[in-house]
Amino acid sequence: MSIVQTGSFLTLHYRLAGPKGDIINTFTDKPATLSLGSGELSPAMEERLVGLAEGTHTTFELPCGEAFGDRNPDMAQWVARKLLNQLGDPMEKYAAGDVVQFPTPDGLGSYAGTVLEVNQEGAVLFDFNHPLAGQPVTFEVRLIGVL
């Protein structure tokens, strides 16, 4: 039986939930595949996986801020409508609670922002904190395969 180590390639189902419910849940769809240590999961979650055996199904409770850090008020930023039009669909309508994907500066990845507010000029206040930053997190995992 294989044991999870840093660098292991994993196939797993996992669920991340905060006080308001699930944020990610692969149990209802295809399992995820990832390489431990590549940054696909937070370091706190990866730590909990190290040493687990293939086939393990367990749940961890992570205290406030441990999984994704504390909320940073500086991560709430206004984005001008002109820039939003350049990055996406100029006809897009934004509403509080929407999650919008932005390209990284190198164009190779993306990051998300949650709409907090839209002003009369069309500028949008985004929160770029992880949705579970500063909150307790339930991390449920079922390890299907470990390589």
N, C-alpha and C positions, 0 to 999 in steps of 0.2 A: 504494500500500500504506500502511495506517495505522500510525502509531507510537504507543506508549503514552506518555501524558503524565499529570501529576496532573490529576484530574478526568475522565479517560477512563472510558467505560462499557465494561466488558469481558465477553466471554463466553469462558470458558476451562474446561479441565480442569486440576485440580491435585491434588497428593498431598503431604501432610505426614507425615513419618515421623521417629521418634526411634530410639534404639538398640534398642527392643523391637518396632519395626515401625510399620505405618501407624496414624495417628490419624484422618486424613481422606483419602479417595481418591475423587474424582469420576470417574475414568477408567472405572469399572465401571458408571456410571449416567449420569444427565443432567448436562450441563455446568453450571457455576455462572455466575451473572451478578452483577456487582458494580460499584460506582463507586469508582475509585481515589481515595483520600484521605478516604473516608467512615469508615475505621476497621474495615472488615470483615476486613482482613488487617493483620498487625503492620506498623509502619513499616519495619522491616528487610526484610520481604518485598516491600512496595510499592516500596521503593527499587530493588530488583533488577529489577522489571518495567518501570520507566521507561526509555524508549529502545528497548525491544524492538519488533520489527515483528510485525504480524498474521501468523499462521501459524508463528511460532517455537515450537519444542519444545525445552526445555532443562531442566537440573537445576542447582540451587545447593546448596552445602553451607554451612550457617550454623553457626559455632562455638557452643560452650556459652553459653547465656544470651542470645545475640544476638536470636533470633527472639521469645522471650517473656519475657525478663528472667531474673534469678536467682530461685531458689526463696526464698520468704519464709516462715520458720517461723511468723510471726504469722498466716498465712493458714490454718493448721490450727486449727479452732475446734469446740468442743462445741456441739451444738444440742439443746435439751431436747425430749423426746418430745412434750410438750404443744404446743410450737410446730410441730413436724412434723405433728401431727394437725390443727392449724388450717390449715396450708398445703396439705395433701394428704389422702390416704386414711388414716384412723386405723388401718386393718388392714394397712397396708404393712409388709412385713418388709425390713429393711436388712441387707446383708452387705458385708464388705470387698470393695472393687473396684467396687461399684455406683456409677453416676454419676446424680446426682439434679439435676433442674432446679429452680431457685428463681426466683420473680418478683422483679424489681427493685422498690425501694420505690415508684416511680411507677406500677407495674403495666404499663408499656409494653414491657418487655423481660424477659429472663431471664438467669441465669448458672448455671453448673454447679459442683457440689461432688462430690468423689470420697469415698466412705465409706472411712475408715481403720480404724474400730473402733466397736463397739456395746457399751455397758456394761450391767450387770445391770438398771439402772433404765430402760433403753431409750433413753437419750441416745446421740447419734451424733456421733462425731468426724469432721468433714469436712475435706478439703483443698481449699481454694478457689483454689489455684495452678492455672495452666494446666497440663495434663498434660505438656507439653513444656518447662515452665519449667526453666531451669538445665541443659538438655540440648542436645547438638548436634542440628540439624534438617536433614533432606534435604527440599528444596522443589522438586518437579518441576512444570513448568507447560507446557501447550500452549495458546497463544492462538488461539482460533477466530475471534473478532471483536473489533475495536477501534473504538469510536465516540467 
